[in-house]
Every structure is written in structure tokens, then in C-alpha cells.
Amino acid sequence: MSALLEKWNWTANFEQIKNILNLLLPKDKKEIILFIFLFSFYGFFGFMIAHGTSIQDYSLKQCDLYFSFDAGFIFHQGKSYQNSIHPLLKLFCVPIIYILDNITVLVGNYKIKTYILTMLCNCLISMSIIYVYRYLKEIVSLKGYIVYPLIVFYSIFFTNLILSFTTETYTISIFLLSFMVYYYSHCIVTNKQVRLLPNLIFTIILGGITITNSIKGIIPILFTKDKLHFIFRKIGIIASILFIAAILYLFVNNINLLNEVDTRLKYVSTEQNNTPYLEYLASFIGTPIIFSELYARTVQLEWISYPLQLIEVKFLNQVWQYIFISVLVLLLLISIIRNRHNKTVLLIASLFSVDILIHIILKYGASEPYIYGGHWIYVIPLLLGWLYSSLGNKWSKAYLILLTMMCIVLLINNTQSLLEFINLAKSHYPVDLRNIS
């Protein structure tokens, strides 16, 4: 550890952090134009939902009304329903919620808060797509038309459409993960060292928003240019800091770790017994991409004197959906196989393996796979881009035609379903319902 600390250079560390901050914003005119397009696209639907419904700002503070997201908790309280899994979320969100609540009082229009939070979510999702675009251009070195169907295809994924107006941990996570993958890949390609402090910051922020993502802040260190013994020492320092921080967090918040683990194990066990595996596997991959069939489920909560209608989506249940996802999975597998010696592709596959372990092997969250897309869907356009770069001229044309067809199918299905969601929200949660208590 002493040898590693000798390599510590405060100037270089802070210079790299400054460089990282500069990369967070659009870099050139093309990225600015793309951001404006994405912001306008998502903003159109986001405004319809924010202005015409109360589903985002419903006055009951502890109630999530669509797709099992924590939007209601975060919107009103700045925290998640499960704080132990999202230890730093309050640090990010409570100040924003406090400021917006005061602005709302000053302006006298409660919708101001809704509009601003919707715009912030829109910005995070739009920028996360900018990082994917930047990755395809700079890391994969794609040129010409292929970049645009890839970006359009990715932009209309169910997860991106929903998170563009949803105040959620996943909205923050997909932004951070997309940027982190771009930055580490850039460093790998340019043979640039990532300093200890940026490594630590990535890991703490990712783990603070969702604790299982902390490992994703450590994995990229294995692919950097440091010698192996320095890599393991760096991981040792970061892991030690995370361990101490976790112990302090549990102590300060009086959290019983054994009870938490027991609760999670019971939750996983119940889902494993109740969910057919093949159906779940297809839906884990498919529902974050395909906007599946919607339905409203009636629930009666203890603290509410009248029933609520929760808007949910079904697992994949149509033949075309299974064909679509099968083709997509095949393309992703071919991409990994053809680029198996590429360190940046191995990095993507390694990050995705964390989600495979948690959600496919352990089946955590098996009853609601559609909500976990914010942790991994960025891998799809990246791997599809690498596949295109590895194909010859003949196959690349056929691949482009196939991708364009898939893009058109997804665009039609997902935009129709999003409009159906808006109509359901207007029906069950009109604006004038907000103040009912």
C-alpha cells in the first residue's frame, strides 16, 4: 500500500477529476444538436404527463403509482422506500426537494416542482444517451449512418422512455454508468492511467445510489494500464474504505444487517418459487426494451381510505416479442464472441455479469424485471456497435437493414404504449385528484 501511496499525485488526481467534469457536458455541435433533439423528444411526453396528470406529484407521500418505481417517495421526501440499499440517495435528493418545495411555495403553483424534476430526469437520460453516442463515435470509431439507428433504437427503450420523466435511483444510475463506461473505455483505448481518487469517487457514488453497483466501480480498475500488483493494491484501498463507510452507515442508522440480509433472502426465495424461469429470463432482457402490455391493478393500502389503481406492465406474452428478443440476444452473443479479445468489450461483459448474477442466476427482483434496466441497458447499443465494426461489407449491410427494421418495430410499439400509459394516467390520476386525502 505504501508503494501505491507513493504514486499518489494530488495535482494529477484533481486534474483528472477536472477533466472528468468537463466531459460531463456535450463536447461539440453534433452532441449539442443530439441533446436538444433528445430533450425535445422526451420533453414532449414528459410535459403531457406532468401537466395533464397527477401520477408524479400525487399528494400521498408514501405511494408508488406506476411500474413499482420509488418515484412517489423520492418526489415528496427525497428518499427511497429502501434506504439501506440506496445509502447516499438522500444526500443527493433531499437538498433538491427542499429547494423545489420552497420555490413551489414562493411561486404558488405546485406543478413547478413537477416540471423541474421532469426536466432534470430528462437531462440525465438525454446525457446518458450522449455518452453512448460518444462511445460509438470515439471508442468503436463508427462512421456514417449506422450510429443514428443505433441511437434511435436505444433512445426508445422502455426504460429510457419511462426514466426520462421518473424521479428514480435508476435515472441517476444509468447516467453514471453510461458515463463511467465511456470514460474508462477511453482510458483503456488511449492507454491512460485512471488515478486512485477518480476510481474511489466512481465507486462511492455508484454504490451510494444503489449499493450493488459499487462492484461496478471496482471492475474497470482490472482493465486499466497499471501493473497487476498496483491494481490489487488499489482495489484493496477502495474496498477497505467502502467497508469502513458501510460499517459507519449501519451504526449511525441503527440498521440490523442480519435482519436486512434475512429479509432479502426471503424475498428472493419467494420470487424464485413463484416465477417460471424461462418466462422470467425472456422478460428480464425484454421488458426494459419492449413496452409490454399495460394493466391497472387495484390495491387497498392501510393508510388510505379508498382503493388505488397501480399501473403495471405484464411480462412478455406475444410471439413477436419473443422473436425480437431472441434475435437481439443472438446479436449480442455474436458481438461478444467476435470481440472476445477486445478489453473494452470484456469490460462491458464484466459489468453486465454483475446484473446476470443478481437478477438472472439469483433471480432477485423476479416479479418486476422491467425496473432493473437502468443498471444494464447501456450495454446493448455498445455491443451492437462493436458487432457492426467487426462485420465485413456484405454482412454489415444486412445487419444495418435488420437493425433498421427492429428500430421501426420498437418505435411503433413503444410510442403507442407510452401514449396508452399517458391515457391511463389521465384516467386514473387526473390533475384534480391530487388533493384528495
GIFEN-V117294 format. One record per pair of residues at least 4 apart in sequence whose ideal C-beta (glycine too) atoms are under 8 Angstrom apart, sorted by the first residue. I is the first residue (numbers start at 1). J is the second residue. D is the distance in whole Angstrom. If there is no record, write none. Layout:
[[I;J;D] [I;J;D]]
//
This chain:
[[1;5;6] [1;233;6] [1;236;7] [1;237;6] [2;6;6] [3;7;7] [3;230;8] [3;233;7] [4;8;7] [4;196;7] [4;230;6] [4;233;5] [4;234;6] [4;237;7] [7;230;7] [8;13;7] [8;196;6] [9;13;6] [9;195;7] [10;14;6] [11;15;6] [12;16;6] [12;195;6] [13;17;7] [13;195;5] [13;196;7] [13;197;4] [13;198;7] [14;18;6] [14;197;8] [15;19;7] [16;20;6] [16;194;7] [16;195;5] [16;197;8] [16;198;5] [17;21;7] [17;197;7] [17;198;6] [17;201;7] [18;22;7] [19;23;7] [20;24;7] [20;183;6] [20;198;6] [23;27;7] [23;179;8] [23;182;8] [23;183;7] [24;127;7] [24;179;7] [25;127;8] [26;31;4] [26;32;5] [26;34;8] [26;35;5] [26;127;8] [26;130;6] [27;31;5] [27;134;7] [28;32;7] [29;33;6] [30;34;6] [31;35;6] [31;130;5] [31;133;7] [31;134;7] [32;36;6] [33;37;6] [34;38;6] [34;129;8] [34;130;6] [34;133;6] [34;151;7] [35;39;6] [35;126;5] [35;127;7] [35;130;6] [36;40;6] [37;41;6] [38;42;6] [38;125;8] [38;126;4] [38;129;6] [38;130;8] [38;155;6] [39;43;6] [39;122;6] [39;123;7] [39;126;5] [40;44;7] [41;45;8] [41;155;7] [42;46;6] [42;122;5] [42;125;6] [42;126;6] [42;161;7] [42;164;4] [42;165;7] [43;47;6] [43;119;7] [43;122;6] [44;48;7] [45;49;7] [45;161;7] [45;164;7] [45;165;7] [45;418;6] [45;422;7] [46;50;6] [46;118;5] [46;119;8] [46;121;8] [46;122;6] [46;164;6] [46;165;4] [47;51;5] [47;115;8] [47;118;7] [48;52;6] [48;422;5] [49;53;6] [49;55;7] [49;56;7] [49;118;7] [49;165;6] [49;422;6] [49;425;6] [50;56;6] [50;111;7] [50;114;5] [50;115;6] [50;118;5] [50;165;7] [51;111;7] [51;115;8] [51;431;8] [52;422;7] [52;425;8] [52;426;6] [52;430;8] [52;431;7] [53;422;7] [53;425;4] [53;426;5] [53;429;5] [53;430;7] [53;431;7] [54;58;5] [54;59;8] [54;429;5] [54;430;7] [54;431;5] [54;432;8] [54;433;5] [54;434;4] [55;65;5] [55;66;6] [55;311;8] [55;425;4] [55;428;8] [55;429;4] [56;71;7] [56;75;6] [56;114;5] [56;117;7] [56;118;7] [56;165;7] [56;166;8] [56;167;7] [57;75;6] [57;110;7] [57;111;7] [57;113;7] [57;114;5] [57;434;6] [58;63;6] [58;65;6] [58;72;7] [58;429;6] [58;433;7] [58;434;6] [59;434;5] [59;435;6] [59;436;7] [59;437;6] [60;72;7] [60;304;7] [60;437;7] [61;72;7] [61;73;7] [61;76;4] [61;77;6] [62;72;7] [62;73;6] [62;76;8] [62;77;8] [62;81;8] [62;303;7] [63;72;5] [63;301;7] [63;304;7] [63;308;7] [64;68;6] [64;69;6] [64;70;6] [64;71;6] [64;72;5] [64;73;7] [64;81;7] [64;310;8] [65;71;8] [65;72;6] [65;308;7] [65;309;8] [65;310;6] [65;311;7] [65;429;7] [66;71;7] [66;310;7] [66;311;4] [66;312;8] [66;421;8] [66;425;7] [67;162;6] [67;311;7] [67;312;7] [67;313;6] [67;368;8] [67;370;7] [67;371;6] [68;312;7] [68;368;5] [68;371;5] [69;162;8] [69;166;6] [69;168;5] [69;170;8] [69;371;6] [70;74;5] [70;80;5] [70;81;5] [70;82;8] [70;168;6] [70;169;7] [71;75;6] [71;166;5] [71;167;5] [71;168;6] [72;76;6] [73;77;6] [73;79;6] [73;80;6] [73;81;5] [74;78;6] [74;79;7] [74;80;6] [74;89;7] [74;93;6] [74;97;8] [74;167;5] [74;168;7] [74;169;8] [75;97;7] [75;113;8] [75;114;8] [75;117;7] [75;167;5] [76;97;7] [77;94;8] [77;97;7] [78;89;8] [78;90;6] [78;93;4] [78;94;4] [78;95;8] [78;96;7] [78;97;4] [78;98;7] [79;83;6] [79;86;8] [79;89;6] [79;90;5] [79;93;7] [79;94;7] [80;85;7] [80;86;4] [80;89;5] [80;169;6] [82;86;7] [83;87;7] [83;89;7] [83;90;7] [83;253;8] [84;211;8] [84;253;8] [84;255;6] [84;260;6] [85;210;6] [85;211;5] [85;212;8] [86;169;5] [86;208;8] [86;209;6] [86;210;6] [86;211;7] [87;207;8] [87;208;5] [87;211;6] [87;249;5] [88;92;6] [88;204;8] [88;205;7] [88;207;8] [88;208;3] [88;209;6] [89;93;6] [89;169;6] [89;208;7] [89;209;6] [90;94;5] [91;208;7] [92;96;7] [92;172;7] [92;209;7] [93;97;6] [93;167;8] [94;98;6] [95;99;6] [96;100;6] [96;117;8] [96;120;8] [97;101;6] [98;102;7] [99;103;6] [100;104;6] [100;112;7] [100;113;4] [100;116;6] [100;117;7] [101;105;7] [101;113;7] [102;106;6] [103;107;6] [103;112;6] [103;113;7] [103;116;8] [104;108;8] [104;109;7] [104;110;5] [104;112;5] [104;113;5] [107;112;5] [110;114;7] [110;434;8] [111;115;6] [112;116;6] [113;117;6] [114;118;6] [115;119;6] [116;120;6] [117;121;6] [117;167;5] [118;122;6] [118;165;5] [119;123;6] [120;124;7] [120;167;8] [121;125;6] [121;163;6] [121;164;6] [121;165;6] [121;166;6] [121;167;6] [121;168;8] [121;171;5] [122;126;6] [122;164;5] [122;165;7] [123;127;6] [124;128;6] [124;163;8] [124;171;5] [124;172;7] [124;174;8] [124;175;4] [125;129;7] [125;160;6] [125;163;5] [125;164;4] [125;171;7] [125;174;7] [125;175;7] [126;130;7] [126;164;8] [127;131;7] [127;175;6] [127;179;8] [128;132;7] [128;160;8] [128;174;5] [128;175;5] [128;177;8] [128;178;4] [128;179;7] [128;378;7] [129;133;6] [129;151;7] [129;154;6] [129;155;6] [129;160;7] [129;178;8] [130;134;6] [131;135;6] [131;178;4] [131;179;5] [131;181;8] [131;182;5] [132;136;7] [132;151;7] [132;154;6] [132;178;6] [132;182;8] [132;378;6] [132;381;5] [132;382;7] [133;137;6] [133;147;7] [133;151;5] [134;138;6] [134;182;6] [135;139;5] [135;140;7] [135;181;7] [135;182;5] [135;185;6] [135;382;6] [135;385;8] [136;140;5] [136;142;5] [136;147;5] [136;150;6] [136;151;8] [136;381;7] [136;382;7] [136;385;5] [137;141;7] [137;142;6] [137;147;7] [138;186;7] [138;189;8] [139;182;7] [139;185;5] [139;186;7] [139;189;6] [139;344;6] [140;382;8] [140;385;4] [140;386;6] [140;388;8] [140;389;5] [141;389;7] [142;146;5] [142;147;5] [142;150;8] [142;385;6] [142;388;7] [142;389;6] [143;147;8] [145;149;7] [145;400;7] [146;150;6] [146;385;8] [146;388;5] [146;396;8] [146;400;6] [146;403;8] [147;151;6] [147;385;8] [148;152;6] [149;153;6] [149;400;7] [149;403;5] [149;404;5] [149;407;5] [150;154;6] [150;381;5] [150;384;6] [150;385;6] [150;388;8] [150;403;7] [151;155;6] [151;381;7] [152;156;7] [152;407;6] [152;411;7] [153;157;8] [153;381;7] [153;384;8] [153;403;7] [153;406;7] [153;407;4] [153;410;7] [154;160;7] [154;377;8] [154;378;8] [154;380;7] [154;381;4] [155;160;6] [156;160;7] [156;161;6] [156;407;8] [156;410;6] [156;411;5] [156;414;5] [156;415;7] [157;161;7] [157;288;6] [157;289;5] [157;373;7] [157;377;6] [157;380;8] [157;410;8] [157;414;8] [158;162;6] [158;287;7] [158;288;6] [158;289;6] [158;290;6] [158;291;5] [158;292;8] [158;313;8] [158;370;7] [158;373;7] [158;414;6] [158;417;8] [159;163;6] [159;170;7] [159;174;7] [159;288;4] [159;289;8] [159;370;8] [159;373;3] [159;374;6] [159;377;5] [160;164;6] [160;174;8] [160;377;7] [161;291;7] [161;414;6] [161;418;6] [162;166;6] [163;168;6] [163;170;6] [163;171;5] [163;174;7] [163;374;6] [166;170;8] [166;171;6] [167;171;7] [168;172;8] [168;374;7] [169;173;6] [169;209;5] [169;210;6] [169;374;8] [170;174;6] [170;210;8] [170;371;7] [170;372;8] [170;373;7] [170;374;3] [170;375;7] [171;175;7] [171;374;7] [172;176;6] [172;209;5] [173;177;6] [173;206;7] [173;209;5] [173;210;6] [173;213;6] [173;374;5] [173;375;6] [174;178;6] [174;374;4] [174;375;7] [174;377;7] [174;378;7] [175;179;7] [176;180;6] [176;202;8] [176;205;6] [176;206;6] [176;209;7] [177;181;6] [177;206;7] [177;213;7] [177;216;7] [177;351;8] [177;375;7] [177;378;6] [178;182;7] [178;378;5] [179;183;6] [180;184;6] [180;202;6] [180;206;7] [180;216;7] [180;217;7] [180;220;7] [181;185;6] [181;220;8] [181;347;7] [181;348;7] [181;351;7] [181;378;6] [181;382;7] [182;186;6] [183;187;7] [183;194;8] [184;188;6] [184;194;7] [184;220;4] [184;223;7] [184;224;7] [184;347;7] [185;189;6] [185;344;4] [185;347;7] [186;190;6] [186;192;7] [187;191;8] [187;192;4] [187;193;7] [187;194;5] [187;224;6] [187;225;8] [188;223;6] [188;224;7] [188;225;8] [188;343;5] [188;344;6] [188;347;7] [189;344;7] [191;225;5] [192;225;7] [193;224;6] [193;225;6] [193;226;6] [194;198;6] [194;199;6] [194;220;8] [194;221;7] [194;224;5] [195;199;7] [196;200;6] [196;234;6] [196;237;7] [196;238;8] [197;201;6] [198;202;6] [199;203;6] [199;217;7] [199;218;8] [199;221;6] [199;234;6] [199;238;6] [200;204;6] [200;237;8] [200;238;5] [200;241;7] [201;205;6] [202;206;6] [202;217;4] [202;220;8] [203;207;6] [203;214;6] [203;217;3] [203;218;6] [203;238;5] [203;242;7] [204;208;6] [204;214;8] [204;217;7] [204;241;8] [204;242;7] [204;245;7] [205;209;7] [205;217;8] [206;210;7] [206;213;4] [206;214;6] [206;216;6] [206;217;5] [207;211;5] [207;212;8] [207;213;6] [207;214;3] [207;217;6] [207;242;7] [209;213;7] [210;375;7] [212;354;7] [212;358;6] [213;217;7] [213;354;8] [213;375;7] [214;218;7] [214;242;6] [215;219;6] [215;354;6] [216;220;8] [216;351;5] [216;354;6] [217;238;8] [218;222;8] [218;235;6] [218;238;6] [218;239;7] [219;223;8] [219;347;7] [219;350;5] [219;351;6] [219;354;7] [220;224;7] [220;347;6] [220;351;8] [221;226;8] [221;231;6] [221;234;6] [221;235;6] [221;238;8] [222;231;6] [222;235;8] [222;350;8] [223;343;5] [223;344;8] [223;346;7] [223;347;5] [223;350;8] [224;231;7] [226;230;4] [226;231;5] [226;234;7] [227;231;7] [228;232;7] [229;233;6] [230;234;6] [231;235;6] [232;236;6] [233;237;7] [234;238;6] [235;239;6] [236;240;6] [237;241;6] [238;242;6] [239;243;6] [240;244;6] [241;245;6] [242;246;6] [243;247;7] [244;248;6] [245;249;6] [246;250;6] [247;251;6] [248;252;6] [249;253;6] [249;255;7] [250;255;5] [250;257;6] [255;260;6] [256;260;7] [257;261;6] [258;262;6] [259;263;6] [260;264;7] [261;265;6] [262;266;6] [263;267;6] [264;268;6] [264;364;8] [265;269;6] [266;270;6] [267;271;7] [267;364;8] [268;272;6] [268;362;6] [268;363;6] [268;364;5] [268;366;8] [269;273;7] [270;274;6] [271;275;6] [271;363;6] [271;364;7] [271;365;7] [271;366;4] [271;367;5] [272;363;5] [272;366;7] [274;366;8] [274;367;7] [275;279;7] [275;280;5] [275;363;7] [275;366;4] [275;367;6] [276;280;6] [277;281;6] [277;363;8] [278;282;7] [279;283;6] [279;315;6] [279;316;8] [280;284;6] [280;315;7] [280;363;7] [280;366;5] [280;369;7] [281;285;7] [281;360;6] [282;286;5] [282;315;8] [282;316;5] [282;321;8] [282;322;6] [282;325;6] [283;287;5] [283;292;8] [283;315;4] [283;316;5] [283;369;5] [283;370;7] [284;288;8] [284;359;6] [284;360;6] [284;369;4] [284;372;8] [285;289;7] [285;325;5] [285;328;8] [285;329;6] [286;290;5] [286;292;8] [286;316;5] [286;321;6] [286;322;8] [286;324;7] [286;325;4] [287;292;6] [287;313;6] [287;315;7] [287;316;7] [287;369;6] [287;370;4] [287;373;8] [288;369;7] [288;370;6] [288;372;7] [288;373;3] [288;374;8] [288;376;8] [288;377;5] [289;325;7] [289;328;7] [289;373;7] [289;377;7] [289;380;7] [289;410;7] [290;316;7] [290;321;6] [290;324;7] [290;325;7] [290;410;7] [290;413;6] [290;414;7] [291;313;7] [291;413;6] [291;414;4] [291;417;4] [291;418;6] [291;421;8] [292;313;5] [292;314;5] [292;315;7] [292;316;6] [292;317;7] [292;321;7] [292;370;7] [292;417;8] [293;313;7] [293;314;5] [293;317;7] [293;318;8] [294;311;6] [294;312;7] [294;313;6] [294;314;8] [294;417;7] [294;420;6] [294;421;6] [294;424;6] [295;311;8] [295;312;6] [295;313;8] [295;314;6] [296;309;4] [296;310;7] [296;311;6] [296;312;8] [296;424;6] [296;428;6] [297;309;7] [297;310;5] [297;311;8] [297;312;5] [298;307;5] [298;308;7] [298;309;6] [298;310;8] [299;307;7] [299;308;5] [299;310;6] [300;304;7] [300;307;5] [300;308;8] [301;308;7] [304;308;6] [309;428;4] [309;429;8] [311;421;7] [311;424;5] [311;425;7] [311;428;7] [313;370;6] [315;369;8] [316;321;4] [316;322;6] [316;325;7] [317;321;7] [318;322;7] [319;323;6] [320;324;6] [320;409;8] [321;325;6] [322;326;6] [323;327;6] [324;328;6] [324;406;7] [324;409;7] [324;410;8] [325;329;6] [326;330;6] [327;331;6] [327;402;8] [327;406;7] [328;332;7] [328;380;7] [328;406;7] [329;333;6] [330;334;6] [331;335;6] [331;383;8] [331;384;6] [331;387;6] [332;336;7] [332;379;8] [332;380;7] [332;383;5] [332;384;7] [332;387;8] [333;337;6] [334;338;6] [334;387;6] [335;339;6] [335;345;7] [335;383;4] [335;384;7] [335;386;5] [335;387;4] [335;390;7] [336;340;6] [336;345;6] [336;349;6] [336;383;7] [338;386;8] [338;387;7] [338;390;4] [339;345;4] [339;386;5] [339;387;8] [339;390;6] [340;345;7] [340;346;7] [342;346;7] [342;386;7] [343;347;6] [344;348;7] [344;386;8] [345;349;6] [345;383;7] [345;386;6] [346;350;6] [347;351;7] [348;352;6] [348;379;5] [348;382;6] [348;383;6] [349;353;6] [349;379;8] [350;354;8] [351;355;8] [351;376;8] [351;379;7] [352;356;6] [352;376;6] [352;379;5] [353;357;6] [354;358;6] [355;359;5] [355;360;8] [355;372;7] [355;375;6] [355;376;4] [356;360;5] [356;361;6] [357;361;5] [357;362;6] [358;362;6] [358;364;5] [358;365;8] [359;363;7] [359;364;6] [359;365;6] [359;366;8] [359;369;7] [359;372;6] [365;369;6] [365;371;7] [365;372;6] [368;372;8] [372;376;7] [373;377;5] [378;382;7] [379;383;6] [380;384;6] [381;385;6] [382;386;7] [383;387;6] [384;388;7] [384;403;7] [385;389;7] [386;390;6] [387;391;7] [387;399;7] [388;396;6] [388;399;6] [388;400;7] [391;395;4] [391;396;4] [391;399;6] [392;396;7] [393;397;7] [394;398;7] [395;399;6] [396;400;6] [397;401;7] [398;402;6] [399;403;6] [400;404;6] [401;405;6] [402;406;6] [403;407;6] [404;408;7] [405;409;7] [406;410;6] [407;411;6] [408;412;6] [409;413;6] [410;414;6] [411;415;6] [412;416;6] [413;417;6] [414;418;6] [415;419;7] [416;420;6] [417;421;6] [418;422;7] [419;423;7] [420;424;6] [421;425;6] [422;426;6] [423;427;6] [424;428;6] [425;429;5] [426;430;6] [429;433;6] [429;434;8]]
//
